[in-house]
Amino acid sequence: MATETHGTVETTGAPEAHGGGGLPQLQFEHWGGQIVWLLLIFAVLYVVLSKGLLPRVSGAIETRGAKIAGDIADARRLKDEAEVQARAAATEVTEARASAQRTAADAKAKASASAAERQAKEEAVLAEKLAAAEADIQAARDRAMSHVAGVASDTASAIVEKLTGKAATAAELQAATA
């Protein structure tokens, strides 16, 4: 056999000692050992996962599930409380509206009564003033009427004197003006 030296590695022209070509995983003579190692590694992984990691993961999942369930229960409780408070607030608003309407109606009634009372007082004052004015007018008319007879008598006397040239007697003037 001829050996060639290339640097520090020696190569021979002969084929390798452990067999022909191909992958050793696919050769049937190596499968027995590979299956043993496969089962051994699977068993070790199973024990590590089932005893170490999976309980922690399942514990975290259960803790998270319990927290979510608690949060949902709290949310439902708060929702129920909010609905109760909303109903109470609606009741209070209704009562406040009714109270405001009663107060407005009372104020309107008081204002109407006060206005009617003031109007009655003003009408009484105006009626008194009207009665006094009518009495003054009646007195002035009576005075004027009492003077009318005198003025008519004077006018008739002046007319008779002017037309006839002689003065009329008081009896004639009274008969003419009556």
LUMMAR-705206 format. One record per residue: residue number from 1; residue in one letter; x, y, z of N, C-alpha, C in turn. Coordinates in nm, 3 decimals, always signed. Layout:
BEGIN
+-----+---+---------+---------+---------+---------+---------+---------+---------+---------+---------+
:   k : r :     n.u :     n.v :     n.w :    ca.u :    ca.v :    ca.w :     c.u :     c.v :     c.w :
+-----+---+---------+---------+---------+---------+---------+---------+---------+---------+---------+
: NUM : A :       X :       Y :       Z :       X :       Y :       Z :       X :       Y :       Z :
...
+-----+---+---------+---------+---------+---------+---------+---------+---------+---------+---------+
***
This chain:
BEGIN
+-----+---+---------+---------+---------+---------+---------+---------+---------+---------+---------+
:   k : r :     n.u :     n.v :     n.w :    ca.u :    ca.v :    ca.w :     c.u :     c.v :     c.w :
+-----+---+---------+---------+---------+---------+---------+---------+---------+---------+---------+
:   1 : M :  +0.080 :  -0.116 :  +0.000 :  +0.000 :  +0.000 :  +0.000 :  +0.085 :  +0.123 :  +0.000 :
:   2 : A :  +0.035 :  +0.214 :  -0.072 :  +0.114 :  +0.336 :  -0.081 :  +0.056 :  +0.438 :  +0.013 :
:   3 : T :  +0.140 :  +0.498 :  +0.088 :  +0.095 :  +0.601 :  +0.181 :  +0.149 :  +0.734 :  +0.135 :
:   4 : E :  +0.067 :  +0.825 :  +0.143 :  +0.109 :  +0.961 :  +0.107 :  +0.097 :  +1.046 :  +0.231 :
:   5 : T :  +0.187 :  +1.136 :  +0.244 :  +0.184 :  +1.224 :  +0.360 :  +0.155 :  +1.365 :  +0.311 :
:   6 : H :  +0.057 :  +1.417 :  +0.361 :  +0.022 :  +1.557 :  +0.332 :  +0.025 :  +1.630 :  +0.463 :
:   7 : G :  +0.123 :  +1.702 :  +0.489 :  +0.136 :  +1.775 :  +0.614 :  +0.149 :  +1.679 :  +0.728 :
:   8 : T :  +0.056 :  +1.677 :  +0.824 :  +0.064 :  +1.591 :  +0.940 :  -0.032 :  +1.475 :  +0.930 :
:   9 : V :  -0.119 :  +1.471 :  +0.831 :  -0.217 :  +1.365 :  +0.819 :  -0.168 :  +1.265 :  +0.716 :
:  10 : E :  -0.182 :  +1.142 :  +0.752 :  -0.142 :  +1.036 :  +0.660 :  -0.266 :  +0.972 :  +0.606 :
:  11 : T :  -0.272 :  +0.953 :  +0.480 :  -0.387 :  +0.887 :  +0.419 :  -0.338 :  +0.765 :  +0.347 :
:  12 : T :  -0.422 :  +0.668 :  +0.346 :  -0.387 :  +0.547 :  +0.274 :  -0.487 :  +0.529 :  +0.163 :
:  13 : G :  -0.453 :  +0.460 :  +0.068 :  -0.543 :  +0.438 :  -0.044 :  -0.642 :  +0.329 :  -0.015 :
:  14 : A :  -0.635 :  +0.257 :  +0.098 :  -0.723 :  +0.147 :  +0.130 :  -0.854 :  +0.198 :  +0.184 :
:  15 : P :  -0.962 :  +0.121 :  +0.162 :  -1.090 :  +0.162 :  +0.219 :  -1.088 :  +0.150 :  +0.370 :
:  16 : E :  -1.185 :  +0.217 :  +0.435 :  -1.188 :  +0.221 :  +0.581 :  -1.219 :  +0.084 :  +0.637 :
:  17 : A :  -1.181 :  +0.065 :  +0.763 :  -1.188 :  -0.066 :  +0.822 :  -1.326 :  -0.103 :  +0.870 :
:  18 : H :  -1.414 :  -0.015 :  +0.911 :  -1.540 :  -0.052 :  +0.974 :  -1.653 :  -0.076 :  +0.876 :
:  19 : G :  -1.637 :  -0.080 :  +0.761 :  -1.742 :  -0.124 :  +0.671 :  -1.750 :  -0.040 :  +0.547 :
:  20 : G :  -1.851 :  -0.077 :  +0.470 :  -1.871 :  -0.006 :  +0.346 :  -1.935 :  +0.129 :  +0.369 :
:  21 : G :  -1.980 :  +0.191 :  +0.270 :  -2.038 :  +0.324 :  +0.280 :  -2.178 :  +0.322 :  +0.338 :
:  22 : G :  -2.239 :  +0.440 :  +0.356 :  -2.374 :  +0.452 :  +0.406 :  -2.378 :  +0.499 :  +0.550 :
:  23 : L :  -2.495 :  +0.532 :  +0.591 :  -2.516 :  +0.581 :  +0.727 :  -2.529 :  +0.463 :  +0.823 :
:  24 : P :  -2.459 :  +0.469 :  +0.938 :  -2.469 :  +0.357 :  +1.031 :  -2.607 :  +0.346 :  +1.094 :
:  25 : Q :  -2.685 :  +0.454 :  +1.102 :  -2.817 :  +0.449 :  +1.162 :  -2.911 :  +0.364 :  +1.080 :
:  26 : L :  -2.884 :  +0.350 :  +0.954 :  -2.973 :  +0.277 :  +0.866 :  -2.928 :  +0.133 :  +0.843 :
:  27 : Q :  -2.821 :  +0.094 :  +0.907 :  -2.774 :  -0.043 :  +0.891 :  -2.833 :  -0.128 :  +1.003 :
:  28 : F :  -2.890 :  -0.241 :  +0.966 :  -2.964 :  -0.325 :  +1.060 :  -2.878 :  -0.377 :  +1.174 :
:  29 : E :  -2.754 :  -0.396 :  +1.158 :  -2.673 :  -0.452 :  +1.266 :  -2.653 :  -0.355 :  +1.381 :
:  30 : H :  -2.679 :  -0.227 :  +1.362 :  -2.662 :  -0.128 :  +1.468 :  -2.796 :  -0.093 :  +1.537 :
:  31 : W :  -2.908 :  -0.145 :  +1.488 :  -3.037 :  -0.107 :  +1.540 :  -3.061 :  -0.153 :  +1.682 :
:  32 : G :  -3.013 :  -0.260 :  +1.722 :  -3.035 :  -0.309 :  +1.859 :  -2.983 :  -0.210 :  +1.962 :
:  33 : G :  -2.861 :  -0.165 :  +1.945 :  -2.804 :  -0.067 :  +2.038 :  -2.875 :  +0.067 :  +2.031 :
:  34 : Q :  -2.916 :  +0.104 :  +1.911 :  -2.987 :  +0.231 :  +1.896 :  -3.123 :  +0.228 :  +1.964 :
:  35 : I :  -3.192 :  +0.116 :  +1.957 :  -3.322 :  +0.104 :  +2.022 :  -3.305 :  +0.109 :  +2.173 :
:  36 : V :  -3.202 :  +0.046 :  +2.227 :  -3.176 :  +0.050 :  +2.371 :  -3.151 :  +0.195 :  +2.415 :
:  37 : W :  -3.066 :  +0.262 :  +2.341 :  -3.038 :  +0.402 :  +2.376 :  -3.164 :  +0.488 :  +2.363 :
:  38 : L :  -3.242 :  +0.464 :  +2.260 :  -3.367 :  +0.537 :  +2.241 :  -3.459 :  +0.518 :  +2.360 :
:  39 : L :  -3.476 :  +0.394 :  +2.404 :  -3.564 :  +0.367 :  +2.518 :  -3.508 :  +0.428 :  +2.645 :
:  40 : L :  -3.377 :  +0.421 :  +2.663 :  -3.314 :  +0.480 :  +2.781 :  -3.331 :  +0.632 :  +2.784 :
:  41 : I :  -3.307 :  +0.696 :  +2.673 :  -3.323 :  +0.843 :  +2.666 :  -3.470 :  +0.880 :  +2.684 :
:  42 : F :  -3.561 :  +0.805 :  +2.621 :  -3.704 :  +0.832 :  +2.636 :  -3.747 :  +0.820 :  +2.782 :
:  43 : A :  -3.697 :  +0.715 :  +2.852 :  -3.733 :  +0.695 :  +2.992 :  -3.680 :  +0.810 :  +3.078 :
:  44 : V :  -3.555 :  +0.853 :  +3.053 :  -3.497 :  +0.963 :  +3.130 :  -3.576 :  +1.092 :  +3.104 :
:  45 : L :  -3.607 :  +1.121 :  +2.978 :  -3.685 :  +1.241 :  +2.945 :  -3.825 :  +1.234 :  +3.006 :
:  46 : Y :  -3.886 :  +1.116 :  +3.003 :  -4.019 :  +1.100 :  +3.061 :  -4.016 :  +1.129 :  +3.210 :
:  47 : V :  -3.917 :  +1.075 :  +3.281 :  -3.907 :  +1.096 :  +3.425 :  -3.880 :  +1.243 :  +3.454 :
:  48 : V :  -3.788 :  +1.304 :  +3.382 :  -3.755 :  +1.446 :  +3.406 :  -3.877 :  +1.533 :  +3.379 :
:  49 : L :  -3.944 :  +1.510 :  +3.269 :  -4.061 :  +1.593 :  +3.235 :  -4.177 :  +1.567 :  +3.330 :
:  50 : S :  -4.208 :  +1.441 :  +3.359 :  -4.325 :  +1.411 :  +3.442 :  -4.303 :  +1.449 :  +3.587 :
:  51 : K :  -4.181 :  +1.440 :  +3.638 :  -4.155 :  +1.471 :  +3.779 :  -4.109 :  +1.615 :  +3.800 :
:  52 : G :  -4.049 :  +1.677 :  +3.700 :  -3.992 :  +1.809 :  +3.720 :  -4.069 :  +1.922 :  +3.653 :
:  53 : L :  -4.081 :  +1.916 :  +3.523 :  -4.137 :  +2.028 :  +3.450 :  -4.289 :  +2.029 :  +3.445 :
:  54 : L :  -4.349 :  +1.917 :  +3.417 :  -4.495 :  +1.913 :  +3.400 :  -4.572 :  +1.950 :  +3.527 :
:  55 : P :  -4.528 :  +1.909 :  +3.649 :  -4.602 :  +1.955 :  +3.767 :  -4.596 :  +2.107 :  +3.784 :
:  56 : R :  -4.483 :  +2.166 :  +3.751 :  -4.473 :  +2.312 :  +3.761 :  -4.564 :  +2.379 :  +3.659 :
:  57 : V :  -4.565 :  +2.327 :  +3.537 :  -4.649 :  +2.384 :  +3.433 :  -4.796 :  +2.366 :  +3.468 :
:  58 : S :  -4.834 :  +2.246 :  +3.513 :  -4.975 :  +2.224 :  +3.549 :  -5.013 :  +2.308 :  +3.670 :
:  59 : G :  -4.919 :  +2.325 :  +3.764 :  -4.947 :  +2.412 :  +3.880 :  -4.968 :  +2.556 :  +3.836 :
:  60 : A :  -4.887 :  +2.602 :  +3.741 :  -4.903 :  +2.738 :  +3.690 :  -5.036 :  +2.753 :  +3.617 :
:  61 : I :  -5.073 :  +2.648 :  +3.542 :  -5.200 :  +2.652 :  +3.469 :  -5.316 :  +2.654 :  +3.568 :
:  62 : E :  -5.311 :  +2.571 :  +3.671 :  -5.418 :  +2.569 :  +3.771 :  -5.425 :  +2.701 :  +3.846 :
:  63 : T :  -5.309 :  +2.758 :  +3.882 :  -5.306 :  +2.887 :  +3.951 :  -5.368 :  +2.996 :  +3.863 :
:  64 : R :  -5.328 :  +2.994 :  +3.737 :  -5.382 :  +3.094 :  +3.644 :  -5.532 :  +3.074 :  +3.625 :
:  65 : G :  -5.576 :  +2.949 :  +3.614 :  -5.719 :  +2.921 :  +3.601 :  -5.797 :  +2.968 :  +3.723 :
:  66 : A :  -5.740 :  +2.945 :  +3.843 :  -5.806 :  +2.990 :  +3.966 :  -5.813 :  +3.142 :  +3.970 :
:  67 : K :  -5.705 :  +3.208 :  +3.926 :  -5.704 :  +3.355 :  +3.925 :  -5.807 :  +3.408 :  +3.826 :
:  68 : I :  -5.815 :  +3.346 :  +3.709 :  -5.914 :  +3.388 :  +3.609 :  -6.055 :  +3.366 :  +3.663 :
:  69 : A :  -6.079 :  +3.251 :  +3.726 :  -6.212 :  +3.225 :  +3.783 :  -6.245 :  +3.326 :  +3.892 :
:  70 : G :  -6.146 :  +3.358 :  +3.976 :  -6.168 :  +3.460 :  +4.080 :  -6.196 :  +3.596 :  +4.019 :
:  71 : D :  -6.120 :  +3.631 :  +3.914 :  -6.143 :  +3.760 :  +3.848 :  -6.282 :  +3.766 :  +3.785 :
:  72 : I :  -6.325 :  +3.656 :  +3.725 :  -6.459 :  +3.652 :  +3.666 :  -6.565 :  +3.666 :  +3.774 :
:  73 : A :  -6.546 :  +3.599 :  +3.887 :  -6.642 :  +3.609 :  +3.998 :  -6.645 :  +3.753 :  +4.051 :
:  74 : D :  -6.527 :  +3.815 :  +4.065 :  -6.523 :  +3.955 :  +4.110 :  -6.592 :  +4.046 :  +4.010 :
:  75 : A :  -6.569 :  +4.022 :  +3.882 :  -6.632 :  +4.104 :  +3.779 :  -6.784 :  +4.090 :  +3.783 :
:  76 : R :  -6.833 :  +3.967 :  +3.801 :  -6.979 :  +3.948 :  +3.811 :  -7.035 :  +4.018 :  +3.934 :
:  77 : R :  -6.963 :  +4.005 :  +4.047 :  -7.008 :  +4.070 :  +4.169 :  -7.012 :  +4.222 :  +4.151 :
:  78 : L :  -6.906 :  +4.277 :  +4.091 :  -6.902 :  +4.422 :  +4.068 :  -7.010 :  +4.466 :  +3.970 :
:  79 : K :  -7.037 :  +4.382 :  +3.870 :  -7.143 :  +4.414 :  +3.774 :  -7.278 :  +4.417 :  +3.846 :
:  80 : D :  -7.303 :  +4.318 :  +3.932 :  -7.429 :  +4.315 :  +4.008 :  -7.441 :  +4.437 :  +4.098 :
:  81 : E :  -7.331 :  +4.472 :  +4.165 :  -7.333 :  +4.591 :  +4.251 :  -7.359 :  +4.717 :  +4.168 :
:  82 : A :  -7.296 :  +4.725 :  +4.051 :  -7.317 :  +4.842 :  +3.964 :  -7.462 :  +4.850 :  +3.918 :
:  83 : E :  -7.523 :  +4.735 :  +3.888 :  -7.664 :  +4.736 :  +3.846 :  -7.753 :  +4.780 :  +3.961 :
:  84 : V :  -7.723 :  +4.734 :  +4.083 :  -7.801 :  +4.775 :  +4.200 :  -7.786 :  +4.927 :  +4.221 :
:  85 : Q :  -7.663 :  +4.976 :  +4.209 :  -7.640 :  +5.120 :  +4.227 :  -7.708 :  +5.199 :  +4.116 :
:  86 : A :  -7.708 :  +5.146 :  +3.994 :  -7.774 :  +5.216 :  +3.883 :  -7.924 :  +5.224 :  +3.908 :
:  87 : R :  -7.982 :  +5.113 :  +3.957 :  -8.126 :  +5.116 :  +3.988 :  -8.155 :  +5.216 :  +4.100 :
:  88 : A :  -8.068 :  +5.218 :  +4.202 :  -8.086 :  +5.312 :  +4.313 :  -8.073 :  +5.456 :  +4.264 :
:  89 : A :  -7.977 :  +5.479 :  +4.176 :  -7.959 :  +5.615 :  +4.121 :  -8.080 :  +5.654 :  +4.037 :
:  90 : A :  -8.133 :  +5.561 :  +3.959 :  -8.252 :  +5.592 :  +3.879 :  -8.371 :  +5.624 :  +3.970 :
:  91 : T :  -8.384 :  +5.549 :  +4.079 :  -8.491 :  +5.576 :  +4.175 :  -8.472 :  +5.715 :  +4.237 :
:  92 : E :  -8.349 :  +5.747 :  +4.274 :  -8.322 :  +5.879 :  +4.333 :  -8.351 :  +5.990 :  +4.234 :
:  93 : V :  -8.315 :  +5.969 :  +4.107 :  -8.343 :  +6.071 :  +4.005 :  -8.493 :  +6.089 :  +3.988 :
:  94 : T :  -8.568 :  +5.978 :  +3.990 :  -8.714 :  +5.988 :  +3.977 :  -8.773 :  +6.062 :  +4.096 :
:  95 : E :  -8.725 :  +6.029 :  +4.216 :  -8.774 :  +6.098 :  +4.335 :  -8.737 :  +6.246 :  +4.332 :
:  96 : A :  -8.616 :  +6.276 :  +4.287 :  -8.573 :  +6.416 :  +4.280 :  -8.657 :  +6.493 :  +4.179 :
:  97 : R :  -8.688 :  +6.429 :  +4.065 :  -8.774 :  +6.496 :  +3.966 :  -8.912 :  +6.524 :  +4.025 :
:  98 : A :  -8.968 :  +6.423 :  +4.093 :  -9.101 :  +6.440 :  +4.152 :  -9.097 :  +6.551 :  +4.257 :
:  99 : S :  -8.993 :  +6.553 :  +4.338 :  -8.978 :  +6.657 :  +4.440 :  -8.964 :  +6.794 :  +4.375 :
: 100 : A :  -8.885 :  +6.801 :  +4.269 :  -8.868 :  +6.929 :  +4.199 :  -9.000 :  +6.976 :  +4.138 :
: 101 : Q :  -9.077 :  +6.882 :  +4.083 :  -9.205 :  +6.920 :  +4.026 :  -9.302 :  +6.967 :  +4.134 :
: 102 : R :  -9.300 :  +6.896 :  +4.250 :  -9.385 :  +6.941 :  +4.361 :  -9.343 :  +7.080 :  +4.408 :
: 103 : T :  -9.213 :  +7.100 :  +4.421 :  -9.163 :  +7.231 :  +4.465 :  -9.202 :  +7.340 :  +4.366 :
: 104 : A :  -9.187 :  +7.309 :  +4.236 :  -9.225 :  +7.407 :  +4.134 :  -9.375 :  +7.435 :  +4.139 :
: 105 : A :  -9.455 :  +7.331 :  +4.156 :  -9.601 :  +7.351 :  +4.163 :  -9.638 :  +7.433 :  +4.287 :
: 106 : D :  -9.573 :  +7.405 :  +4.402 :  -9.599 :  +7.482 :  +4.523 :  -9.559 :  +7.628 :  +4.503 :
: 107 : A :  -9.443 :  +7.651 :  +4.444 :  -9.396 :  +7.787 :  +4.421 :  -9.490 :  +7.860 :  +4.325 :
: 108 : K :  -9.537 :  +7.787 :  +4.222 :  -9.630 :  +7.847 :  +4.127 :  -9.761 :  +7.883 :  +4.196 :
: 109 : A :  -9.810 :  +7.792 :  +4.281 :  -9.934 :  +7.818 :  +4.353 :  -9.918 :  +7.938 :  +4.447 :
: 110 : K :  -9.805 :  +7.943 :  +4.519 :  -9.781 :  +8.057 :  +4.609 :  -9.771 :  +8.187 :  +4.531 :
: 111 : A :  -9.700 :  +8.182 :  +4.417 :  -9.686 :  +8.302 :  +4.334 :  -9.823 :  +8.345 :  +4.280 :
: 112 : S :  -9.903 :  +8.247 :  +4.238 : -10.038 :  +8.280 :  +4.188 : -10.124 :  +8.340 :  +4.298 :
: 113 : A : -10.118 :  +8.281 :  +4.417 : -10.196 :  +8.334 :  +4.530 : -10.149 :  +8.475 :  +4.566 :
: 114 : S : -10.018 :  +8.494 :  +4.569 :  -9.963 :  +8.626 :  +4.601 : -10.004 :  +8.728 :  +4.495 :
: 115 : A :  -9.997 :  +8.688 :  +4.369 : -10.035 :  +8.778 :  +4.260 : -10.184 :  +8.809 :  +4.268 :
: 116 : A : -10.266 :  +8.709 :  +4.297 : -10.411 :  +8.733 :  +4.308 : -10.440 :  +8.827 :  +4.424 :
: 117 : E : -10.369 :  +8.809 :  +4.535 : -10.389 :  +8.896 :  +4.651 : -10.349 :  +9.040 :  +4.618 :
: 118 : R : -10.232 :  +9.056 :  +4.552 : -10.189 :  +9.191 :  +4.513 : -10.287 :  +9.252 :  +4.414 :
: 119 : Q : -10.336 :  +9.169 :  +4.320 : -10.431 :  +9.219 :  +4.222 : -10.560 :  +9.264 :  +4.290 :
: 120 : A : -10.606 :  +9.185 :  +4.387 : -10.729 :  +9.222 :  +4.459 : -10.709 :  +9.354 :  +4.534 :
: 121 : K : -10.592 :  +9.371 :  +4.598 : -10.564 :  +9.496 :  +4.669 : -10.560 :  +9.614 :  +4.571 :
: 122 : E : -10.493 :  +9.593 :  +4.458 : -10.484 :  +9.701 :  +4.359 : -10.622 :  +9.734 :  +4.301 :
: 123 : E : -10.703 :  +9.630 :  +4.278 : -10.838 :  +9.655 :  +4.227 : -10.921 :  +9.731 :  +4.329 :
: 124 : A : -10.904 :  +9.700 :  +4.458 : -10.978 :  +9.772 :  +4.563 : -10.935 :  +9.918 :  +4.567 :
: 125 : V : -10.803 :  +9.941 :  +4.556 : -10.753 : +10.080 :  +4.556 : -10.806 : +10.153 :  +4.434 :
: 126 : L : -10.802 : +10.086 :  +4.317 : -10.853 : +10.150 :  +4.195 : -11.004 : +10.175 :  +4.204 :
: 127 : A : -11.078 : +10.083 :  +4.265 : -11.223 : +10.102 :  +4.281 : -11.251 : +10.222 :  +4.370 :
: 128 : E : -11.170 : +10.237 :  +4.478 : -11.188 : +10.354 :  +4.565 : -11.158 : +10.482 :  +4.489 :
: 129 : K : -11.048 : +10.480 :  +4.412 : -11.012 : +10.600 :  +4.335 : -11.119 : +10.631 :  +4.231 :
: 130 : L : -11.172 : +10.526 :  +4.167 : -11.277 : +10.543 :  +4.066 : -11.403 : +10.601 :  +4.131 :
: 131 : A : -11.439 : +10.546 :  +4.247 : -11.558 : +10.598 :  +4.317 : -11.538 : +10.744 :  +4.357 :
: 132 : A : -11.416 : +10.776 :  +4.405 : -11.389 : +10.915 :  +4.444 : -11.393 : +11.005 :  +4.321 :
: 133 : A : -11.336 : +10.956 :  +4.208 : -11.337 : +11.036 :  +4.085 : -11.480 : +11.056 :  +4.034 :
: 134 : E : -11.561 : +10.952 :  +4.041 : -11.701 : +10.963 :  +3.997 : -11.778 : +11.060 :  +4.086 :
: 135 : A : -11.748 : +11.054 :  +4.218 : -11.814 : +11.149 :  +4.310 : -11.772 : +11.291 :  +4.278 :
: 136 : D : -11.641 : +11.311 :  +4.248 : -11.594 : +11.445 :  +4.212 : -11.659 : +11.493 :  +4.082 :
: 137 : I : -11.671 : +11.400 :  +3.986 : -11.733 : +11.435 :  +3.858 : -11.881 : +11.471 :  +3.880 :
: 138 : Q : -11.949 : +11.392 :  +3.962 : -12.091 : +11.419 :  +3.992 : -12.107 : +11.555 :  +4.060 :
: 139 : A : -12.017 : +11.582 :  +4.154 : -12.024 : +11.712 :  +4.225 : -11.998 : +11.826 :  +4.129 :
: 140 : A : -11.899 : +11.808 :  +4.039 : -11.868 : +11.913 :  +3.942 : -11.984 : +11.932 :  +3.846 :
: 141 : R : -12.047 : +11.821 :  +3.804 : -12.162 : +11.831 :  +3.715 : -12.279 : +11.902 :  +3.785 :
: 142 : D : -12.302 : +11.869 :  +3.913 : -12.410 : +11.934 :  +3.989 : -12.383 : +12.084 :  +4.001 :
: 143 : R : -12.256 : +12.116 :  +4.030 : -12.221 : +12.260 :  +4.039 : -12.243 : +12.328 :  +3.904 :
: 144 : A : -12.197 : +12.256 :  +3.798 : -12.212 : +12.315 :  +3.665 : -12.360 : +12.328 :  +3.629 :
: 145 : M : -12.440 : +12.231 :  +3.665 : -12.583 : +12.237 :  +3.635 : -12.652 : +12.348 :  +3.714 :
: 146 : S : -12.604 : +12.370 :  +3.836 : -12.664 : +12.478 :  +3.913 : -12.630 : +12.614 :  +3.852 :
: 147 : H : -12.518 : +12.623 :  +3.791 : -12.478 : +12.748 :  +3.725 : -12.545 : +12.762 :  +3.589 :
: 148 : V : -12.584 : +12.651 :  +3.528 : -12.647 : +12.654 :  +3.396 : -12.781 : +12.729 :  +3.405 :
: 149 : A : -12.853 : +12.704 :  +3.510 : -12.983 : +12.772 :  +3.524 : -12.962 : +12.923 :  +3.534 :
: 150 : G : -12.859 : +12.963 :  +3.608 : -12.831 : +13.106 :  +3.621 : -12.784 : +13.165 :  +3.490 :
: 151 : V : -12.698 : +13.089 :  +3.420 : -12.646 : +13.136 :  +3.291 : -12.760 : +13.142 :  +3.191 :
: 152 : A : -12.849 : +13.043 :  +3.192 : -12.962 : +13.043 :  +3.100 : -13.056 : +13.160 :  +3.129 :
: 153 : S : -13.074 : +13.185 :  +3.255 : -13.159 : +13.297 :  +3.294 : -13.098 : +13.430 :  +3.249 :
: 154 : D : -12.967 : +13.444 :  +3.268 : -12.897 : +13.567 :  +3.227 : -12.902 : +13.581 :  +3.075 :
: 155 : T : -12.882 : +13.467 :  +3.005 : -12.882 : +13.470 :  +2.859 : -13.022 : +13.505 :  +2.809 :
: 156 : A : -13.123 : +13.445 :  +2.867 : -13.261 : +13.473 :  +2.825 : -13.296 : +13.620 :  +2.852 :
: 157 : S : -13.251 : +13.672 :  +2.963 : -13.278 : +13.812 :  +2.998 : -13.211 : +13.904 :  +2.898 :
: 158 : A : -13.087 : +13.869 :  +2.860 : -13.014 : +13.953 :  +2.765 : -13.079 : +13.947 :  +2.628 :
: 159 : I : -13.127 : +13.831 :  +2.587 : -13.188 : +13.815 :  +2.455 : -13.321 : +13.891 :  +2.452 :
: 160 : V : -13.401 : +13.877 :  +2.558 : -13.532 : +13.943 :  +2.564 : -13.512 : +14.095 :  +2.563 :
: 161 : E : -13.416 : +14.140 :  +2.634 : -13.391 : +14.285 :  +2.642 : -13.344 : +14.337 :  +2.507 :
: 162 : K : -13.264 : +14.260 :  +2.440 : -13.210 : +14.304 :  +2.313 : -13.322 : +14.304 :  +2.208 :
: 163 : L : -13.409 : +14.205 :  +2.211 : -13.513 : +14.195 :  +2.110 : -13.629 : +14.293 :  +2.137 :
: 164 : T : -13.666 : +14.304 :  +2.262 : -13.782 : +14.387 :  +2.293 : -13.743 : +14.523 :  +2.345 :
: 165 : G : -13.631 : +14.536 :  +2.394 : -13.584 : +14.663 :  +2.447 : -13.625 : +14.686 :  +2.590 :
: 166 : K : -13.694 : +14.594 :  +2.653 : -13.726 : +14.610 :  +2.793 : -13.683 : +14.485 :  +2.869 :
: 167 : A : -13.656 : +14.496 :  +2.993 : -13.605 : +14.387 :  +3.075 : -13.719 : +14.298 :  +3.116 :
: 168 : A : -13.689 : +14.168 :  +3.123 : -13.788 : +14.069 :  +3.160 : -13.792 : +14.059 :  +3.311 :
: 169 : T : -13.907 : +14.023 :  +3.364 : -13.921 : +14.008 :  +3.507 : -13.870 : +13.872 :  +3.550 :
: 170 : A : -13.846 : +13.855 :  +3.676 : -13.792 : +13.729 :  +3.729 : -13.890 : +13.616 :  +3.709 :
: 171 : A : -14.017 : +13.638 :  +3.719 : -14.117 : +13.534 :  +3.699 : -14.118 : +13.492 :  +3.554 :
: 172 : E : -14.105 : +13.584 :  +3.463 : -14.101 : +13.550 :  +3.321 : -13.974 : +13.469 :  +3.288 :
: 173 : L : -13.864 : +13.508 :  +3.345 : -13.736 : +13.435 :  +3.320 : -13.744 : +13.293 :  +3.379 :
: 174 : Q : -13.804 : +13.281 :  +3.492 : -13.814 : +13.149 :  +3.554 : -13.906 : +13.062 :  +3.470 :
: 175 : A : -14.013 : +13.113 :  +3.419 : -14.104 : +13.035 :  +3.335 : -14.038 : +13.000 :  +3.204 :
: 176 : A : -13.952 : +13.083 :  +3.152 : -13.884 : +13.057 :  +3.024 : -13.773 : +12.954 :  +3.040 :
: 177 : T : -13.707 : +12.950 :  +3.154 : -13.592 : +12.861 :  +3.173 : -13.634 : +12.728 :  +3.237 :
: 178 : A : -13.752 : +12.715 :  +3.284 : -13.794 : +12.595 :  +3.350 : -13.824 : +12.483 :  +3.259 :
+-----+---+---------+---------+---------+---------+---------+---------+---------+---------+---------+
***
